[in-house]
């Protein structure tokens, strides 16, 4: 008997179950799961949940869901499916104290029914339904909606309380439902309401508090170059990176170029900024010249080479070819050759052919260029 138990536990562990839930969990196939939820008694309970949701009473719906969680007459598959359905319906209702308490209790529930995901690749298991995770999603949804409503009311009233609250919680990251809801309110607010928050946002960021996401939202909505400059200078890296693409969308080409050149001077976002300048360079000669100049900088050269290669512009290829022919430094030659290699156009290939025929550069570089040319 002991040997069979050991083998049973080993099998569950091999399927990916941790020790705490191993003996309670089981693996089912999709056909069994479908049959379990199609039974008339289960369908009747589901219809009852739908009716309670339609009535708008979160308290009654949550109470019924919690009863289902303790209904020993239900097979586990049907029970977990009904819990998932009821919880998702609760997410769309205004929470009450009783509903929130019920969902909080369900959030501690561990999954008990698993399915095999992609049996051809290791037979990994995953919860077929996870009522605990769904309950946690509902709690976050309620918190996010409440934060959005609160921030919307404050924005309408001209209060800067949303900025202070956001900054106070900023270290939690944007998975915090209060931060998410506040940001949603800012995205939906009108320009006048956002303009009234600008000074508080600038003061907050300048003082070391974290209101980066709000700053970017306001910068984009108001097409505010100075606020973009602040974001690319000192915002956390993920937000500063988002600002690079945002600037191209929200600002005219010359203003976006000014913001992007500023961003290119910040090491951790420099490459992304230069690649975005490459998009502007298709229509802006100043941006093209910037990229040609950036080739000479060891820090920005590889990104500039990639951006120039994407242009596939014969005039740019000719200029790079001219520089390649005059180059005496091996690393400089390699970077220029790389820019031509990344350009799929015939003009770039012709310049590479010319360089290969010249025999200039090291044997290793010549060999690499010939390989690029398919020789």
C-alpha positions as CSV (number, residue, x, y, z in Angstrom):
1,X,0.0,0.0,0.0
2,X,2.8,2.4,0.9
3,X,4.5,1.7,-2.3
4,X,1.4,2.5,-4.3
5,X,1.0,5.8,-2.4
6,X,4.6,6.8,-3.2
7,X,4.1,6.0,-6.8
8,X,0.8,7.9,-6.9
9,X,2.4,11.0,-5.3
10,X,5.4,10.7,-7.7
11,X,3.0,10.7,-10.6
12,X,1.3,13.8,-9.5
13,X,4.6,15.6,-8.9
14,X,5.7,14.6,-12.3
15,X,2.6,16.2,-13.7
16,X,3.5,19.4,-12.0
17,X,1.4,19.4,-8.8
18,X,3.0,20.8,-5.7
19,X,2.8,18.9,-2.4
20,X,0.1,21.0,-0.7
21,X,-2.6,20.2,-3.3
22,X,-1.4,16.9,-4.7
23,X,-3.8,14.6,-3.0
24,X,-6.9,16.8,-3.6
25,X,-6.1,17.5,-7.3
26,X,-6.9,15.4,-10.3
27,X,-6.4,15.6,-14.0
28,X,-9.3,15.4,-16.4
29,X,-9.6,15.3,-20.1
30,X,-11.6,17.9,-22.1
31,X,-14.4,15.5,-23.0
32,X,-15.0,14.6,-19.3
33,X,-15.1,18.3,-18.4
34,X,-17.6,19.1,-21.1
35,X,-20.0,16.3,-20.0
36,X,-19.8,17.4,-16.4
37,X,-21.0,21.0,-17.1
38,X,-23.7,19.9,-19.5
39,X,-25.8,18.0,-17.0
40,X,-29.3,19.5,-16.4
41,X,-28.7,20.1,-12.7
42,X,-25.6,22.1,-13.5
43,X,-27.3,24.0,-16.2
44,X,-30.1,24.9,-13.8
45,X,-27.6,26.3,-11.3
46,X,-25.9,28.3,-14.1
47,X,-29.3,29.8,-15.1
48,X,-29.9,30.8,-11.5
49,X,-26.5,32.6,-11.4
50,X,-27.4,34.4,-14.6
51,X,-30.7,35.5,-13.2
52,X,-29.1,36.8,-10.0
53,X,-26.5,38.7,-12.0
54,X,-29.3,40.3,-14.2
55,X,-31.1,41.4,-11.0
56,X,-28.0,43.4,-10.1
57,X,-27.7,42.2,-6.5
58,X,-24.1,41.5,-5.8
59,X,-24.9,40.4,-2.2
60,X,-27.4,37.7,-3.4
61,X,-25.2,36.5,-6.2
62,X,-22.1,36.2,-4.0
63,X,-24.1,34.3,-1.3
64,X,-25.3,31.8,-4.0
65,X,-21.7,31.4,-5.3
66,X,-20.4,30.8,-1.8
67,X,-23.1,28.1,-1.3
68,X,-22.0,26.4,-4.5
69,X,-18.4,26.4,-3.2
70,X,-19.6,24.3,-0.2
71,X,-22.1,22.1,-2.1
72,X,-20.8,18.5,-1.6
73,X,-23.4,17.1,-4.1
74,X,-21.6,18.8,-7.0
75,X,-18.8,17.0,-8.9
76,X,-15.6,19.0,-8.6
77,X,-15.5,20.0,-12.3
78,X,-19.0,21.4,-12.3
79,X,-18.4,23.1,-9.0
80,X,-15.3,24.9,-10.2
81,X,-17.0,25.8,-13.5
82,X,-19.9,27.4,-11.7
83,X,-17.7,29.3,-9.3
84,X,-15.8,30.7,-12.3
85,X,-19.0,31.7,-14.0
86,X,-20.5,33.3,-10.9
87,X,-17.3,35.2,-10.0
88,X,-17.0,36.7,-13.5
89,X,-20.6,37.8,-13.3
90,X,-19.8,39.5,-9.9
91,X,-17.0,41.4,-11.5
92,X,-19.6,43.3,-13.5
93,X,-21.6,44.4,-10.5
94,X,-21.2,47.1,-7.9
95,X,-19.7,45.3,-4.8
96,X,-21.3,45.3,-1.4
97,X,-19.6,44.7,1.9
98,X,-21.1,41.2,1.9
99,X,-20.1,40.4,-1.6
100,X,-16.6,41.6,-1.1
101,X,-16.3,39.4,2.0
102,X,-17.5,36.3,0.1
103,X,-15.2,36.9,-2.8
104,X,-12.2,37.5,-0.4
105,X,-12.9,34.1,1.2
106,X,-13.1,32.4,-2.2
107,X,-9.8,34.1,-3.2
108,X,-8.0,31.7,-0.8
109,X,-9.3,28.6,-2.7
110,X,-6.8,26.4,-4.4
111,X,-7.4,24.8,-7.8
112,X,-8.5,21.1,-7.7
113,X,-9.2,20.2,-11.3
114,X,-6.4,20.2,-13.9
115,X,-6.1,19.6,-17.6
116,X,-3.2,18.6,-19.8
117,X,-1.8,21.5,-21.9
118,X,-0.1,20.5,-25.2
119,X,0.3,16.7,-24.5
120,X,2.9,16.5,-27.3
121,X,5.3,18.8,-25.3
122,X,5.9,17.3,-21.9
123,X,2.2,16.8,-20.7
124,X,2.3,19.9,-18.6
125,X,-0.7,20.4,-16.3
126,X,-2.6,23.7,-15.7
127,X,-5.7,24.4,-13.7
128,X,-8.8,23.7,-15.8
129,X,-10.6,26.3,-13.6
130,X,-9.1,28.4,-10.8
131,X,-11.8,30.0,-8.7
132,X,-9.2,31.5,-6.3
133,X,-7.5,33.3,-9.1
134,X,-10.8,34.5,-10.6
135,X,-11.8,35.8,-7.2
136,X,-8.6,37.7,-6.9
137,X,-9.3,39.2,-10.4
138,X,-12.7,40.3,-9.2
139,X,-11.3,42.0,-6.1
140,X,-8.8,43.8,-8.3
141,X,-11.5,44.8,-10.8
142,X,-13.6,46.3,-8.0
143,X,-10.7,48.2,-6.6
144,X,-9.7,49.5,-10.0
145,X,-13.2,50.6,-10.8
146,X,-13.6,52.4,-7.5
147,X,-10.2,54.1,-7.9
148,X,-11.3,55.3,-11.4
149,X,-14.6,56.7,-10.2
150,X,-12.8,58.5,-7.3
151,X,-10.2,60.0,-9.6
152,X,-12.8,61.0,-12.2
153,X,-14.7,62.9,-9.5
154,X,-11.5,64.6,-8.2
155,X,-10.4,65.5,-11.8
156,X,-13.8,67.1,-12.5
157,X,-13.5,69.1,-9.2
158,X,-10.0,70.2,-10.1
159,X,-8.4,68.4,-7.1
160,X,-4.8,67.3,-7.3
161,X,-5.5,64.5,-4.8
162,X,-5.2,61.8,-7.6
163,X,-1.6,62.8,-8.3
164,X,-0.7,62.7,-4.6
165,X,-2.3,59.3,-4.1
166,X,-0.7,57.9,-7.2
167,X,2.7,59.1,-6.2
168,X,2.3,57.7,-2.7
169,X,1.6,54.2,-4.1
170,X,3.9,54.5,-7.2
171,X,6.4,52.0,-5.9
172,X,3.8,49.2,-6.1
173,X,3.9,49.2,-9.9
174,X,1.1,49.4,-12.4
175,X,-0.3,46.0,-11.3
176,X,-1.8,47.9,-8.3
177,X,-5.5,48.3,-9.1
178,X,-5.6,51.8,-7.6
179,X,-2.9,53.0,-9.9
180,X,-4.5,51.3,-12.9
181,X,-7.9,52.9,-12.1
182,X,-6.3,56.3,-11.6
183,X,-4.5,56.1,-14.9
184,X,-7.7,55.1,-16.6
185,X,-9.4,58.2,-15.3
186,X,-6.5,60.4,-16.6
187,X,-6.7,58.8,-20.0
188,X,-10.4,59.5,-20.2
189,X,-10.2,63.1,-18.8
190,X,-10.5,66.1,-21.0
191,X,-7.6,68.4,-21.8
192,X,-8.7,71.1,-19.4
193,X,-8.8,68.7,-16.5
194,X,-5.4,67.3,-17.4
195,X,-3.9,70.7,-17.7
196,X,-5.0,71.5,-14.1
197,X,-2.9,68.5,-13.0
198,X,0.3,69.3,-14.8
199,X,2.0,71.4,-12.2
200,X,1.3,68.8,-9.5
201,X,2.7,66.1,-11.7
202,X,5.9,68.1,-12.5
203,X,6.4,68.9,-8.8
204,X,5.9,65.3,-7.8
205,X,8.4,63.9,-10.3
206,X,10.9,66.7,-9.6
207,X,10.6,65.9,-5.9
208,X,11.5,62.2,-6.4
209,X,8.0,60.8,-6.2
210,X,6.8,58.3,-8.8
211,X,4.0,59.7,-11.0
212,X,5.7,58.8,-14.3
213,X,2.8,57.1,-15.9
214,X,0.5,60.1,-15.3
215,X,3.2,62.4,-16.7
216,X,3.3,60.4,-19.9
217,X,-0.5,60.3,-20.2
218,X,-0.7,64.1,-19.8
219,X,2.3,64.7,-22.1
220,X,0.6,62.7,-24.9
221,X,-2.9,64.1,-24.4
222,X,-1.7,67.7,-24.3
223,X,1.2,67.2,-26.9
224,X,3.4,68.8,-24.2
225,X,7.0,68.8,-25.3
226,X,8.4,70.0,-21.9
227,X,6.6,67.2,-20.1
228,X,8.0,64.6,-22.6
229,X,11.5,66.0,-22.0
230,X,11.0,65.4,-18.2
231,X,9.7,61.9,-18.8
232,X,12.6,60.8,-21.1
233,X,15.1,62.4,-18.7
234,X,14.1,60.9,-15.3
235,X,11.1,58.6,-15.6
236,X,11.6,54.9,-14.8
237,X,13.0,53.1,-17.8
238,X,9.8,51.3,-18.9
239,X,7.8,54.6,-18.9
240,X,10.7,56.4,-20.7
241,X,10.7,53.7,-23.3
242,X,6.9,54.1,-23.8
243,X,7.5,57.8,-24.2
244,X,9.6,57.3,-27.3
245,X,6.9,55.8,-29.4
246,X,4.3,58.1,-27.8
247,X,6.2,61.2,-28.8
248,X,6.1,60.2,-32.5
249,X,2.4,59.7,-32.3
250,X,1.5,62.9,-30.4
251,X,3.9,65.5,-31.6
252,X,4.7,67.0,-35.0
253,X,7.8,65.6,-36.7
254,X,10.2,68.4,-35.7
255,X,9.1,68.4,-32.0
256,X,9.2,64.6,-31.8
257,X,12.7,64.7,-33.3
258,X,13.8,67.1,-30.5
259,X,12.4,64.8,-27.8
260,X,14.0,61.7,-29.4
261,X,17.4,63.3,-29.7
262,X,17.2,64.2,-26.1
263,X,16.2,60.6,-25.3
264,X,19.1,59.3,-27.3
265,X,21.5,60.8,-24.7
266,X,20.1,58.6,-22.0
267,X,22.0,55.3,-22.1
268,X,19.3,52.9,-21.2
269,X,16.8,54.2,-23.8
270,X,19.3,55.5,-26.4
271,X,19.0,52.6,-28.8
272,X,15.1,52.7,-28.9
273,X,15.2,56.5,-29.4
274,X,17.6,56.1,-32.4
275,X,15.5,53.4,-34.0
276,X,12.5,55.7,-33.6
277,X,14.4,58.5,-35.2
278,X,14.9,56.2,-38.1
279,X,11.1,56.2,-38.6
280,X,11.2,60.0,-38.8
281,X,14.2,59.9,-41.2
282,X,11.9,58.6,-43.9
283,X,10.4,62.0,-44.2
284,X,12.9,64.3,-42.4
285,X,16.3,65.2,-43.8
286,X,17.5,66.4,-40.4
287,X,16.7,63.1,-38.8
288,X,18.7,61.3,-41.6
289,X,21.7,63.5,-41.0
290,X,21.5,62.8,-37.3
291,X,21.7,59.1,-37.9
292,X,24.6,59.5,-40.3
293,X,26.4,61.5,-37.6
294,X,25.5,59.0,-34.9
295,X,27.3,56.3,-36.9
296,X,30.6,57.8,-35.7
297,X,29.8,57.4,-32.1
298,X,30.7,53.9,-30.7
299,X,27.8,54.1,-28.3
300,X,25.1,54.9,-30.9
301,X,26.7,53.6,-34.1
302,X,25.2,50.1,-34.1
303,X,21.7,51.4,-33.6
304,X,22.2,54.2,-36.2
305,X,23.4,51.5,-38.6
306,X,20.3,49.5,-38.1
307,X,18.0,52.6,-38.5
308,X,19.8,53.7,-41.6
309,X,19.6,50.2,-43.1
310,X,15.8,50.2,-42.7
311,X,15.5,53.3,-44.8
312,X,16.8,51.6,-47.9
313,X,17.5,55.1,-49.4
314,X,19.9,55.1,-52.4
315,X,21.2,58.6,-51.4
316,X,21.9,57.3,-47.8
317,X,23.6,54.2,-49.2
318,X,25.8,56.3,-51.5
319,X,26.9,58.5,-48.5
320,X,27.7,55.4,-46.4
321,X,29.6,53.9,-49.3
322,X,31.6,57.1,-49.7
323,X,32.5,57.0,-46.0
324,X,33.4,53.3,-46.2
325,X,35.7,54.0,-49.1
326,X,37.5,56.7,-47.2
327,X,37.7,54.9,-43.8
328,X,41.0,53.9,-42.4
329,X,39.9,52.6,-39.0
330,X,38.8,48.9,-39.0
331,X,36.0,49.2,-36.5
332,X,34.7,52.2,-38.4
333,X,34.8,50.2,-41.7
334,X,32.9,47.3,-40.0
335,X,30.1,49.6,-38.8
336,X,29.7,51.2,-42.2
337,X,29.7,47.8,-43.9
338,X,27.1,46.6,-41.4
339,X,24.8,49.6,-42.2
340,X,25.0,48.6,-45.9
341,X,24.4,45.0,-45.1
342,X,21.3,45.8,-43.2
343,X,19.9,47.7,-46.2
344,X,18.1,45.3,-48.5
345,X,18.1,47.8,-51.4
346,X,20.2,47.4,-54.7
347,X,22.1,50.6,-54.0
348,X,23.5,49.3,-50.7
349,X,24.5,46.0,-52.4
350,X,26.3,47.9,-55.1
351,X,28.3,49.8,-52.4
352,X,29.2,46.5,-50.7
353,X,30.3,45.1,-54.1
354,X,32.5,48.1,-54.6
355,X,34.1,47.7,-51.2
356,X,34.7,44.0,-51.8
357,X,36.3,44.7,-55.1
358,X,38.6,47.3,-53.5
359,X,40.2,44.7,-51.1
360,X,40.3,47.4,-48.4
361,X,40.0,46.4,-44.7
362,X,41.2,43.3,-42.9
363,X,41.0,39.8,-44.5
364,X,38.3,38.9,-41.9
365,X,36.1,41.9,-42.8
366,X,36.5,41.1,-46.5
367,X,35.6,37.5,-45.9
368,X,32.5,38.6,-44.0
369,X,31.4,41.0,-46.7
370,X,31.8,38.4,-49.4
371,X,29.7,36.0,-47.3
372,X,27.0,38.7,-47.1
373,X,27.1,39.1,-50.8
374,X,26.7,35.3,-51.2
375,X,30.1,34.7,-52.7
